[in-house]
Amino acid sequence: MAGAREEAPPEINVNVPSVARIYDYALGGKDNYAVDRTAYAELEKAAPSSRPLAINNRRFLQRVVRILAEDYGIRQFIDHGSGLPTQDNVHQVAQRIDPSSRVVYIDNDPIVLAHGRALLQENDKTTVIHADFRDTEAIFAHPDVQRLIDFDEPVGALFVSVLHCIPDSSDPWGVIRRVVDQLPSGSFLVINQLVSDDAETRKRLTDFLVESTGGNWGRLREPHEVERYFEGLEILDPGLVEISGWRPDSELGPKQQTDEWIEFGGVARKP
């Protein structure tokens, strides 16, 4: 964006694209740099549906949080791989329904930490933790998680458009199992990730993003691999779907003009 700041704190590398900043740019944000915008332009050539996909992903997150808060009484959320703050963040959606709602954001990108903490300085029911969301033990033992999250009550654990960012060697399915094991009965797991049914597309887009981010990406997967995340859980209607079709508020959302990849997932309850 023309108004994006080009000076960055020393701990932020503006020479390598960041997934969080590319996503910020796709959503029309200002916390991105020339390298991110260049990467996004190349991504859009390879996957023309990228911008509506990003918008629909954000709307899915907002819709899920609202429904979990309104219809299921969830008052605490842990947002794994939260990305840069934008309009209607998790805490804003949840706290409109109940101001006592507590939210923990987790991200390992230093720019997310800087902007998130600035946004949340006056909100004592919300915090941002600089951590890798794969490090479940350290996250659940973190003082801010212990302060804000009551593990005697149900929790909403969010993994929205992040699991494709970690490779198979990090065992994303194991990450999810460890988190679910920590959650009390009645908690909810929210997952979606990028998928494609076409092997050539999966390889092409995975290779592009791995190269663009300096290896800081995982893999475009298949729908059946997303289904594995939900084993042993009670999947809510309408099941696992392309996310714009998960309990839509209307038919007015942006439509993907191409379907080389989609965001696929849903919501499940721990018995």
Sequence and secondary structure as in RCSB ss.txt:
>XXXX:A:sequence
MAGAREEAPPEINVNVPSVARIYDYALGGKDNYAVDRTAYAELEKAAPSSRPLAINNRRFLQRVVRILAEDYGIR
QFIDHGSGLPTQDNVHQVAQRIDPSSRVVYIDNDPIVLAHGRALLQENDKTTVIHADFRDTEAIFAHPDVQRLID
FDEPVGALFVSVLHCIPDSSDPWGVIRRVVDQLPSGSFLVINQLVSDDAETRKRLTDFLVESTGGNWGRLREPHE
VERYFEGLEILDPGLVEISGWRPDSELGPKQQTDEWIEFGGVARKP
>XXXX:A:secstr
 TT      TTS TTS  HHHHHHHHTT S   HHHHHHHHHHHHH TTHHHHHHHHHHHHHHHHHHHHHHH   
EEEEET  S  SS HHHHHHHH TT EEEEEE  HHHHHHHHHHTTT TTEEEEES TT HHHHHHSHHHHHH  
TTS  EEEEES GGGS GGG HHHHHHHHHHHS TT EEEEEEEE S HHHHHHHHHHHHHHTTT     B HHH
HHGGGTTSEE TT SEEGGGSS S S S   S  SSEEEEEEEE  
